[in-house]
Amino acid sequence: MKTQFIYWQDEGFWIGYLSDYPDYRTQGETLDELKENLKDLYKDLSSGSIPSIRRIDELEVA
């Protein structure tokens, strides 16, 4: 399974978030550490154990 993420470097840290969950950011000292933190974040957010998670989805209107 794959998911997209957005990331950038700021003041020595790599910062990023998952495209499906843009309100939840994480960081790492390296890009690899950021990716591991994003995987952990995905597990937490998709588990259903955290209430009121905001998500992005698509809606077909025509």
PDB file of N, CA, C, O and CB in Angstrom:
ATOM      1  N   MET A   1       0.842  -1.182   0.000  1.00  0.00           N
ATOM      2  CA  MET A   1       0.000   0.000   0.000  1.00  0.00           C
ATOM      3  C   MET A   1       0.885   1.243   0.000  1.00  0.00           C
ATOM      4  O   MET A   1       1.948   1.264   0.621  1.00  0.00           O
ATOM      5  CB  MET A   1      -0.957   0.000   1.220  1.00  0.00           C
ATOM      6  N   LYS A   2       0.435   2.267  -0.700  1.00  0.00           N
ATOM      7  CA  LYS A   2       1.177   3.525  -0.757  1.00  0.00           C
ATOM      8  C   LYS A   2       0.235   4.689  -0.475  1.00  0.00           C
ATOM      9  O   LYS A   2      -0.970   4.599  -0.711  1.00  0.00           O
ATOM     10  CB  LYS A   2       1.864   3.701  -2.135  1.00  0.00           C
ATOM     11  N   THR A   3       0.795   5.773   0.027  1.00  0.00           N
ATOM     12  CA  THR A   3       0.057   7.012   0.216  1.00  0.00           C
ATOM     13  C   THR A   3       1.007   8.171  -0.081  1.00  0.00           C
ATOM     14  O   THR A   3       2.222   8.024   0.052  1.00  0.00           O
ATOM     15  CB  THR A   3      -0.533   7.112   1.670  1.00  0.00           C
ATOM     16  N   GLN A   4       0.480   9.288  -0.471  1.00  0.00           N
ATOM     17  CA  GLN A   4       1.311  10.452  -0.779  1.00  0.00           C
ATOM     18  C   GLN A   4       1.555  11.278   0.463  1.00  0.00           C
ATOM     19  O   GLN A   4       0.747  11.305   1.392  1.00  0.00           O
ATOM     20  CB  GLN A   4       0.662  11.312  -1.859  1.00  0.00           C
ATOM     21  N   PHE A   5       2.708  11.959   0.454  1.00  0.00           N
ATOM     22  CA  PHE A   5       3.006  12.895   1.538  1.00  0.00           C
ATOM     23  C   PHE A   5       3.700  14.114   0.962  1.00  0.00           C
ATOM     24  O   PHE A   5       4.322  14.062  -0.099  1.00  0.00           O
ATOM     25  CB  PHE A   5       3.884  12.230   2.632  1.00  0.00           C
ATOM     26  N   ILE A   6       3.577  15.198   1.683  1.00  0.00           N
ATOM     27  CA  ILE A   6       4.192  16.473   1.319  1.00  0.00           C
ATOM     28  C   ILE A   6       5.284  16.731   2.353  1.00  0.00           C
ATOM     29  O   ILE A   6       5.075  16.506   3.545  1.00  0.00           O
ATOM     30  CB  ILE A   6       3.129  17.659   1.271  1.00  0.00           C
ATOM     31  N   TYR A   7       6.444  17.201   1.903  1.00  0.00           N
ATOM     32  CA  TYR A   7       7.528  17.440   2.853  1.00  0.00           C
ATOM     33  C   TYR A   7       8.407  18.596   2.398  1.00  0.00           C
ATOM     34  O   TYR A   7       8.425  18.964   1.224  1.00  0.00           O
ATOM     35  CB  TYR A   7       8.371  16.177   3.032  1.00  0.00           C
ATOM     36  N   TRP A   8       9.127  19.149   3.345  1.00  0.00           N
ATOM     37  CA  TRP A   8      10.074  20.237   3.081  1.00  0.00           C
ATOM     38  C   TRP A   8      11.086  20.271   4.216  1.00  0.00           C
ATOM     39  O   TRP A   8      10.877  19.683   5.277  1.00  0.00           O
ATOM     40  CB  TRP A   8       9.340  21.617   2.940  1.00  0.00           C
ATOM     41  N   GLN A   9      12.181  20.970   3.969  1.00  0.00           N
ATOM     42  CA  GLN A   9      13.216  21.128   4.983  1.00  0.00           C
ATOM     43  C   GLN A   9      13.155  22.543   5.530  1.00  0.00           C
ATOM     44  O   GLN A   9      13.055  23.512   4.777  1.00  0.00           O
ATOM     45  CB  GLN A   9      14.623  20.819   4.402  1.00  0.00           C
ATOM     46  N   ASP A  10      13.215  22.649   6.854  1.00  0.00           N
ATOM     47  CA  ASP A  10      13.130  23.951   7.516  1.00  0.00           C
ATOM     48  C   ASP A  10      14.019  23.930   8.752  1.00  0.00           C
ATOM     49  O   ASP A  10      13.799  23.140   9.670  1.00  0.00           O
ATOM     50  CB  ASP A  10      11.656  24.298   7.896  1.00  0.00           C
ATOM     51  N   GLU A  11      15.012  24.793   8.771  1.00  0.00           N
ATOM     52  CA  GLU A  11      15.919  24.948   9.911  1.00  0.00           C
ATOM     53  C   GLU A  11      16.510  23.623  10.374  1.00  0.00           C
ATOM     54  O   GLU A  11      16.559  23.345  11.572  1.00  0.00           O
ATOM     55  CB  GLU A  11      15.194  25.604  11.061  1.00  0.00           C
ATOM     56  N   GLY A  12      16.957  22.808   9.425  1.00  0.00           N
ATOM     57  CA  GLY A  12      17.634  21.569   9.765  1.00  0.00           C
ATOM     58  C   GLY A  12      16.735  20.366   9.987  1.00  0.00           C
ATOM     59  O   GLY A  12      17.239  19.261  10.183  1.00  0.00           O
ATOM     60  N   PHE A  13      15.440  20.541   9.965  1.00  0.00           N
ATOM     61  CA  PHE A  13      14.509  19.432  10.138  1.00  0.00           C
ATOM     62  C   PHE A  13      13.724  19.201   8.858  1.00  0.00           C
ATOM     63  O   PHE A  13      13.471  20.133   8.096  1.00  0.00           O
ATOM     64  CB  PHE A  13      13.554  19.700  11.310  1.00  0.00           C
ATOM     65  N   TRP A  14      13.342  17.959   8.630  1.00  0.00           N
ATOM     66  CA  TRP A  14      12.421  17.607   7.561  1.00  0.00           C
ATOM     67  C   TRP A  14      11.032  17.562   8.169  1.00  0.00           C
ATOM     68  O   TRP A  14      10.811  16.867   9.161  1.00  0.00           O
ATOM     69  CB  TRP A  14      12.802  16.238   6.886  1.00  0.00           C
ATOM     70  N   ILE A  15      10.108  18.283   7.597  1.00  0.00           N
ATOM     71  CA  ILE A  15       8.742  18.389   8.100  1.00  0.00           C
ATOM     72  C   ILE A  15       7.809  17.862   7.018  1.00  0.00           C
ATOM     73  O   ILE A  15       8.043  18.086   5.830  1.00  0.00           O
ATOM     74  CB  ILE A  15       8.383  19.870   8.495  1.00  0.00           C
ATOM     75  N   GLY A  16       6.759  17.167   7.423  1.00  0.00           N
ATOM     76  CA  GLY A  16       5.848  16.641   6.421  1.00  0.00           C
ATOM     77  C   GLY A  16       4.509  16.239   6.990  1.00  0.00           C
ATOM     78  O   GLY A  16       4.311  16.171   8.203  1.00  0.00           O
ATOM     79  N   TYR A  17       3.589  15.972   6.066  1.00  0.00           N
ATOM     80  CA  TYR A  17       2.272  15.471   6.444  1.00  0.00           C
ATOM     81  C   TYR A  17       1.745  14.573   5.337  1.00  0.00           C
ATOM     82  O   TYR A  17       2.194  14.649   4.194  1.00  0.00           O
ATOM     83  CB  TYR A  17       1.287  16.638   6.723  1.00  0.00           C
ATOM     84  N   LEU A  18       0.798  13.733   5.685  1.00  0.00           N
ATOM     85  CA  LEU A  18       0.171  12.828   4.737  1.00  0.00           C
ATOM     86  C   LEU A  18      -0.905  13.583   3.967  1.00  0.00           C
ATOM     87  O   LEU A  18      -1.656  14.366   4.547  1.00  0.00           O
ATOM     88  CB  LEU A  18      -0.426  11.594   5.457  1.00  0.00           C
ATOM     89  N   SER A  19      -0.977  13.348   2.671  1.00  0.00           N
ATOM     90  CA  SER A  19      -1.957  14.060   1.837  1.00  0.00           C
ATOM     91  C   SER A  19      -3.386  13.860   2.329  1.00  0.00           C
ATOM     92  O   SER A  19      -4.199  14.781   2.258  1.00  0.00           O
ATOM     93  CB  SER A  19      -1.847  13.597   0.389  1.00  0.00           C
ATOM     94  N   ASP A  20      -3.696  12.673   2.824  1.00  0.00           N
ATOM     95  CA  ASP A  20      -5.050  12.382   3.314  1.00  0.00           C
ATOM     96  C   ASP A  20      -5.349  13.013   4.669  1.00  0.00           C
ATOM     97  O   ASP A  20      -6.512  13.118   5.060  1.00  0.00           O
ATOM     98  CB  ASP A  20      -5.246  10.892   3.409  1.00  0.00           C
ATOM     99  N   TYR A  21      -4.325  13.428   5.378  1.00  0.00           N
ATOM    100  CA  TYR A  21      -4.477  13.994   6.726  1.00  0.00           C
ATOM    101  C   TYR A  21      -3.638  15.268   6.858  1.00  0.00           C
ATOM    102  O   TYR A  21      -2.658  15.270   7.603  1.00  0.00           O
ATOM    103  CB  TYR A  21      -4.058  12.956   7.810  1.00  0.00           C
ATOM    104  N   PRO A  22      -3.986  16.328   6.173  1.00  0.00           N
ATOM    105  CA  PRO A  22      -3.121  17.517   6.142  1.00  0.00           C
ATOM    106  C   PRO A  22      -3.028  18.284   7.464  1.00  0.00           C
ATOM    107  O   PRO A  22      -2.144  19.127   7.622  1.00  0.00           O
ATOM    108  CB  PRO A  22      -3.611  18.445   5.088  1.00  0.00           C
ATOM    109  N   ASP A  23      -3.914  18.008   8.406  1.00  0.00           N
ATOM    110  CA  ASP A  23      -3.876  18.724   9.682  1.00  0.00           C
ATOM    111  C   ASP A  23      -2.855  18.154  10.658  1.00  0.00           C
ATOM    112  O   ASP A  23      -2.631  18.729  11.723  1.00  0.00           O
ATOM    113  CB  ASP A  23      -5.237  18.701  10.318  1.00  0.00           C
ATOM    114  N   TYR A  24      -2.236  17.037  10.310  1.00  0.00           N
ATOM    115  CA  TYR A  24      -1.363  16.333  11.246  1.00  0.00           C
ATOM    116  C   TYR A  24       0.047  16.250  10.666  1.00  0.00           C
ATOM    117  O   TYR A  24       0.299  15.506   9.718  1.00  0.00           O
ATOM    118  CB  TYR A  24      -1.913  14.914  11.555  1.00  0.00           C
ATOM    119  N   ARG A  25       0.954  17.019  11.247  1.00  0.00           N
ATOM    120  CA  ARG A  25       2.328  17.092  10.754  1.00  0.00           C
ATOM    121  C   ARG A  25       3.270  16.367  11.701  1.00  0.00           C
ATOM    122  O   ARG A  25       2.982  16.192  12.884  1.00  0.00           O
ATOM    123  CB  ARG A  25       2.766  18.552  10.582  1.00  0.00           C
ATOM    124  N   THR A  26       4.405  15.952  11.148  1.00  0.00           N
ATOM    125  CA  THR A  26       5.472  15.373  11.947  1.00  0.00           C
ATOM    126  C   THR A  26       6.804  15.833  11.369  1.00  0.00           C
ATOM    127  O   THR A  26       6.837  16.508  10.340  1.00  0.00           O
ATOM    128  CB  THR A  26       5.377  13.817  11.978  1.00  0.00           C
ATOM    129  N   GLN A  27       7.896  15.472  12.026  1.00  0.00           N
ATOM    130  CA  GLN A  27       9.201  15.920  11.567  1.00  0.00           C
ATOM    131  C   GLN A  27      10.250  14.866  11.845  1.00  0.00           C
ATOM    132  O   GLN A  27      10.004  13.910  12.580  1.00  0.00           O
ATOM    133  CB  GLN A  27       9.585  17.236  12.232  1.00  0.00           C
ATOM    134  N   GLY A  28      11.422  15.041  11.255  1.00  0.00           N
ATOM    135  CA  GLY A  28      12.559  14.174  11.494  1.00  0.00           C
ATOM    136  C   GLY A  28      13.845  14.916  11.210  1.00  0.00           C
ATOM    137  O   GLY A  28      13.857  15.905  10.478  1.00  0.00           O
ATOM    138  N   GLU A  29      14.926  14.433  11.794  1.00  0.00           N
ATOM    139  CA  GLU A  29      16.225  15.058  11.541  1.00  0.00           C
ATOM    140  C   GLU A  29      16.755  14.686  10.163  1.00  0.00           C
ATOM    141  O   GLU A  29      17.571  15.412   9.595  1.00  0.00           O
ATOM    142  CB  GLU A  29      17.232  14.648  12.618  1.00  0.00           C
ATOM    143  N   THR A  30      16.294  13.550   9.617  1.00  0.00           N
ATOM    144  CA  THR A  30      16.651  13.118   8.268  1.00  0.00           C
ATOM    145  C   THR A  30      15.366  12.803   7.504  1.00  0.00           C
ATOM    146  O   THR A  30      14.300  12.659   8.102  1.00  0.00           O
ATOM    147  CB  THR A  30      17.605  11.875   8.303  1.00  0.00           C
ATOM    148  N   LEU A  31      15.475  12.698   6.196  1.00  0.00           N
ATOM    149  CA  LEU A  31      14.308  12.348   5.396  1.00  0.00           C
ATOM    150  C   LEU A  31      13.830  10.940   5.734  1.00  0.00           C
ATOM    151  O   LEU A  31      12.625  10.691   5.771  1.00  0.00           O
ATOM    152  CB  LEU A  31      14.628  12.458   3.898  1.00  0.00           C
ATOM    153  N   ASP A  32      14.748  10.028   5.978  1.00  0.00           N
ATOM    154  CA  ASP A  32      14.357   8.661   6.362  1.00  0.00           C
ATOM    155  C   ASP A  32      13.618   8.644   7.695  1.00  0.00           C
ATOM    156  O   ASP A  32      12.636   7.917   7.851  1.00  0.00           O
ATOM    157  CB  ASP A  32      15.593   7.755   6.444  1.00  0.00           C
ATOM    158  N   GLU A  33      14.081   9.439   8.658  1.00  0.00           N
ATOM    159  CA  GLU A  33      13.392   9.516   9.945  1.00  0.00           C
ATOM    160  C   GLU A  33      11.998  10.111   9.765  1.00  0.00           C
ATOM    161  O   GLU A  33      11.043   9.651  10.391  1.00  0.00           O
ATOM    162  CB  GLU A  33      14.209  10.357  10.948  1.00  0.00           C
ATOM    163  N   LEU A  34      11.873  11.118   8.924  1.00  0.00           N
ATOM    164  CA  LEU A  34      10.560  11.696   8.641  1.00  0.00           C
ATOM    165  C   LEU A  34       9.631  10.629   8.074  1.00  0.00           C
ATOM    166  O   LEU A  34       8.479  10.525   8.496  1.00  0.00           O
ATOM    167  CB  LEU A  34      10.683  12.882   7.658  1.00  0.00           C
ATOM    168  N   LYS A  35      10.115   9.838   7.126  1.00  0.00           N
ATOM    169  CA  LYS A  35       9.278   8.791   6.525  1.00  0.00           C
ATOM    170  C   LYS A  35       8.825   7.780   7.577  1.00  0.00           C
ATOM    171  O   LYS A  35       7.670   7.355   7.565  1.00  0.00           O
ATOM    172  CB  LYS A  35      10.042   8.071   5.396  1.00  0.00           C
ATOM    173  N   GLU A  36       9.712   7.393   8.476  1.00  0.00           N
ATOM    174  CA  GLU A  36       9.326   6.469   9.555  1.00  0.00           C
ATOM    175  C   GLU A  36       8.267   7.107  10.457  1.00  0.00           C
ATOM    176  O   GLU A  36       7.305   6.445  10.849  1.00  0.00           O
ATOM    177  CB  GLU A  36      10.566   6.063  10.393  1.00  0.00           C
ATOM    178  N   ASN A  37       8.440   8.377  10.783  1.00  0.00           N
ATOM    179  CA  ASN A  37       7.465   9.079  11.617  1.00  0.00           C
ATOM    180  C   ASN A  37       6.120   9.204  10.899  1.00  0.00           C
ATOM    181  O   ASN A  37       5.068   9.121  11.533  1.00  0.00           O
ATOM    182  CB  ASN A  37       7.992  10.473  11.999  1.00  0.00           C
ATOM    183  N   LEU A  38       6.152   9.401   9.585  1.00  0.00           N
ATOM    184  CA  LEU A  38       4.907   9.469   8.814  1.00  0.00           C
ATOM    185  C   LEU A  38       4.202   8.122   8.805  1.00  0.00           C
ATOM    186  O   LEU A  38       2.973   8.071   8.862  1.00  0.00           O
ATOM    187  CB  LEU A  38       5.188   9.925   7.376  1.00  0.00           C
ATOM    188  N   LYS A  39       4.956   7.029   8.733  1.00  0.00           N
ATOM    189  CA  LYS A  39       4.350   5.694   8.801  1.00  0.00           C
ATOM    190  C   LYS A  39       3.665   5.488  10.141  1.00  0.00           C
ATOM    191  O   LYS A  39       2.542   4.987  10.198  1.00  0.00           O
ATOM    192  CB  LYS A  39       5.410   4.602   8.576  1.00  0.00           C
ATOM    193  N   ASP A  40       4.340   5.875  11.225  1.00  0.00           N
ATOM    194  CA  ASP A  40       3.747   5.763  12.562  1.00  0.00           C
ATOM    195  C   ASP A  40       2.491   6.623  12.670  1.00  0.00           C
ATOM    196  O   ASP A  40       1.482   6.196  13.232  1.00  0.00           O
ATOM    197  CB  ASP A  40       4.766   6.174  13.641  1.00  0.00           C
ATOM    198  N   LEU A  41       2.564   7.830  12.130  1.00  0.00           N
ATOM    199  CA  LEU A  41       1.416   8.736  12.153  1.00  0.00           C
ATOM    200  C   LEU A  41       0.242   8.127  11.391  1.00  0.00           C
ATOM    201  O   LEU A  41      -0.899   8.197  11.849  1.00  0.00           O
ATOM    202  CB  LEU A  41       1.793  10.104  11.551  1.00  0.00           C
ATOM    203  N   TYR A  42       0.518   7.528  10.228  1.00  0.00           N
ATOM    204  CA  TYR A  42      -0.539   6.896   9.437  1.00  0.00           C
ATOM    205  C   TYR A  42      -1.220   5.770  10.230  1.00  0.00           C
ATOM    206  O   TYR A  42      -2.446   5.658  10.237  1.00  0.00           O
ATOM    207  CB  TYR A  42       0.040   6.344   8.114  1.00  0.00           C
ATOM    208  N   LYS A  43      -0.417   4.949  10.888  1.00  0.00           N
ATOM    209  CA  LYS A  43      -0.980   3.859  11.693  1.00  0.00           C
ATOM    210  C   LYS A  43      -1.905   4.413  12.770  1.00  0.00           C
ATOM    211  O   LYS A  43      -3.004   3.896  12.971  1.00  0.00           O
ATOM    212  CB  LYS A  43       0.145   3.020  12.337  1.00  0.00           C
ATOM    213  N   ASP A  44      -1.469   5.455  13.459  1.00  0.00           N
ATOM    214  CA  ASP A  44      -2.287   6.051  14.521  1.00  0.00           C
ATOM    215  C   ASP A  44      -3.573   6.656  13.962  1.00  0.00           C
ATOM    216  O   ASP A  44      -4.652   6.446  14.517  1.00  0.00           O
ATOM    217  CB  ASP A  44      -1.488   7.125  15.268  1.00  0.00           C
ATOM    218  N   LEU A  45      -3.463   7.405  12.867  1.00  0.00           N
ATOM    219  CA  LEU A  45      -4.625   8.109  12.321  1.00  0.00           C
ATOM    220  C   LEU A  45      -5.623   7.164  11.657  1.00  0.00           C
ATOM    221  O   LEU A  45      -6.826   7.420  11.697  1.00  0.00           O
ATOM    222  CB  LEU A  45      -4.172   9.153  11.321  1.00  0.00           C
ATOM    223  N   SER A  46      -5.156   6.099  11.057  1.00  0.00           N
ATOM    224  CA  SER A  46      -6.055   5.195  10.347  1.00  0.00           C
ATOM    225  C   SER A  46      -6.595   4.069  11.225  1.00  0.00           C
ATOM    226  O   SER A  46      -7.425   3.281  10.772  1.00  0.00           O
ATOM    227  CB  SER A  46      -5.346   4.608   9.163  1.00  0.00           C
ATOM    228  N   SER A  47      -6.141   3.981  12.461  1.00  0.00           N
ATOM    229  CA  SER A  47      -6.556   2.890  13.347  1.00  0.00           C
ATOM    230  C   SER A  47      -7.993   3.032  13.846  1.00  0.00           C
ATOM    231  O   SER A  47      -8.622   2.050  14.241  1.00  0.00           O
ATOM    232  CB  SER A  47      -5.624   2.814  14.528  1.00  0.00           C
ATOM    233  N   GLY A  48      -8.504   4.262  13.824  1.00  0.00           N
ATOM    234  CA  GLY A  48      -9.845   4.489  14.345  1.00  0.00           C
ATOM    235  C   GLY A  48      -9.888   4.706  15.848  1.00  0.00           C
ATOM    236  O   GLY A  48     -10.959   4.929  16.411  1.00  0.00           O
ATOM    237  N   SER A  49      -8.743   4.644  16.500  1.00  0.00           N
ATOM    238  CA  SER A  49      -8.709   4.806  17.949  1.00  0.00           C
ATOM    239  C   SER A  49      -8.664   6.265  18.396  1.00  0.00           C
ATOM    240  O   SER A  49      -8.883   6.560  19.571  1.00  0.00           O
ATOM    241  CB  SER A  49      -7.524   4.080  18.507  1.00  0.00           C
ATOM    242  N   ILE A  50      -8.383   7.171  17.475  1.00  0.00           N
ATOM    243  CA  ILE A  50      -8.342   8.603  17.794  1.00  0.00           C
ATOM    244  C   ILE A  50      -9.627   9.237  17.282  1.00  0.00           C
ATOM    245  O   ILE A  50      -9.911   9.155  16.087  1.00  0.00           O
ATOM    246  CB  ILE A  50      -7.079   9.301  17.164  1.00  0.00           C
ATOM    247  N   PRO A  51     -10.411   9.866  18.152  1.00  0.00           N
ATOM    248  CA  PRO A  51     -11.686  10.457  17.709  1.00  0.00           C
ATOM    249  C   PRO A  51     -11.493  11.767  16.947  1.00  0.00           C
ATOM    250  O   PRO A  51     -10.495  12.464  17.128  1.00  0.00           O
ATOM    251  CB  PRO A  51     -12.590  10.700  18.911  1.00  0.00           C
ATOM    252  N   SER A  52     -12.446  12.084  16.108  1.00  0.00           N
ATOM    253  CA  SER A  52     -12.546  13.377  15.418  1.00  0.00           C
ATOM    254  C   SER A  52     -11.374  13.673  14.494  1.00  0.00           C
ATOM    255  O   SER A  52     -10.912  14.812  14.429  1.00  0.00           O
ATOM    256  CB  SER A  52     -12.660  14.477  16.425  1.00  0.00           C
ATOM    257  N   ILE A  53     -10.895  12.679  13.791  1.00  0.00           N
ATOM    258  CA  ILE A  53      -9.821  12.868  12.821  1.00  0.00           C
ATOM    259  C   ILE A  53     -10.397  13.535  11.577  1.00  0.00           C
ATOM    260  O   ILE A  53     -11.400  13.072  11.034  1.00  0.00           O
ATOM    261  CB  ILE A  53      -9.141  11.510  12.461  1.00  0.00           C
ATOM    262  N   ARG A  54      -9.781  14.605  11.129  1.00  0.00           N
ATOM    263  CA  ARG A  54     -10.206  15.276   9.895  1.00  0.00           C
ATOM    264  C   ARG A  54      -9.489  14.639   8.723  1.00  0.00           C
ATOM    265  O   ARG A  54      -8.280  14.414   8.772  1.00  0.00           O
ATOM    266  CB  ARG A  54      -9.918  16.809   9.950  1.00  0.00           C
ATOM    267  N   ARG A  55     -10.249  14.344   7.653  1.00  0.00           N
ATOM    268  CA  ARG A  55      -9.701  13.669   6.478  1.00  0.00           C
ATOM    269  C   ARG A  55     -10.048  14.439   5.227  1.00  0.00           C
ATOM    270  O   ARG A  55     -10.892  15.335   5.246  1.00  0.00           O
ATOM    271  CB  ARG A  55     -10.221  12.232   6.377  1.00  0.00           C
ATOM    272  N   ILE A  56      -9.381  14.078   4.123  1.00  0.00           N
ATOM    273  CA  ILE A  56      -9.701  14.605   2.802  1.00  0.00           C
ATOM    274  C   ILE A  56     -10.196  13.444   1.956  1.00  0.00           C
ATOM    275  O   ILE A  56      -9.660  12.339   2.038  1.00  0.00           O
ATOM    276  CB  ILE A  56      -8.460  15.307   2.140  1.00  0.00           C
ATOM    277  N   ASP A  57     -11.195  13.684   1.161  1.00  0.00           N
ATOM    278  CA  ASP A  57     -11.740  12.680   0.248  1.00  0.00           C
ATOM    279  C   ASP A  57     -12.179  13.371  -1.029  1.00  0.00           C
ATOM    280  O   ASP A  57     -12.128  14.597  -1.122  1.00  0.00           O
ATOM    281  CB  ASP A  57     -12.927  11.907   0.897  1.00  0.00           C
ATOM    282  N   GLU A  58     -12.603  12.607  -1.998  1.00  0.00           N
ATOM    283  CA  GLU A  58     -13.088  13.177  -3.244  1.00  0.00           C
ATOM    284  C   GLU A  58     -14.590  12.933  -3.365  1.00  0.00           C
ATOM    285  O   GLU A  58     -15.111  11.938  -2.861  1.00  0.00           O
ATOM    286  CB  GLU A  58     -12.334  12.576  -4.454  1.00  0.00           C
ATOM    287  N   LEU A  59     -15.275  13.852  -4.039  1.00  0.00           N
ATOM    288  CA  LEU A  59     -16.714  13.752  -4.260  1.00  0.00           C
ATOM    289  C   LEU A  59     -16.975  13.970  -5.738  1.00  0.00           C
ATOM    290  O   LEU A  59     -16.574  14.988  -6.300  1.00  0.00           O
ATOM    291  CB  LEU A  59     -17.505  14.782  -3.389  1.00  0.00           C
ATOM    292  N   GLU A  60     -17.645  13.020  -6.365  1.00  0.00           N
ATOM    293  CA  GLU A  60     -18.013  13.161  -7.759  1.00  0.00           C
ATOM    294  C   GLU A  60     -19.329  13.924  -7.816  1.00  0.00           C
ATOM    295  O   GLU A  60     -20.324  13.497  -7.229  1.00  0.00           O
ATOM    296  CB  GLU A  60     -18.125  11.773  -8.465  1.00  0.00           C
ATOM    297  N   VAL A  61     -19.338  15.046  -8.518  1.00  0.00           N
ATOM    298  CA  VAL A  61     -20.532  15.893  -8.543  1.00  0.00           C
ATOM    299  C   VAL A  61     -21.221  15.908  -9.908  1.00  0.00           C
ATOM    300  O   VAL A  61     -22.292  16.499 -10.042  1.00  0.00           O
ATOM    301  CB  VAL A  61     -20.164  17.306  -8.150  1.00  0.00           C
ATOM    302  N   ALA A  62     -20.652  15.294 -10.886  1.00  0.00           N
ATOM    303  CA  ALA A  62     -21.304  15.258 -12.195  1.00  0.00           C
ATOM    304  C   ALA A  62     -21.142  13.910 -12.832  1.00  0.00           C
ATOM    305  O   ALA A  62     -21.627  13.690 -13.942  1.00  0.00           O
ATOM    306  CB  ALA A  62     -20.748  16.332 -13.108  1.00  0.00           C
TER     307      ALA A  62
END
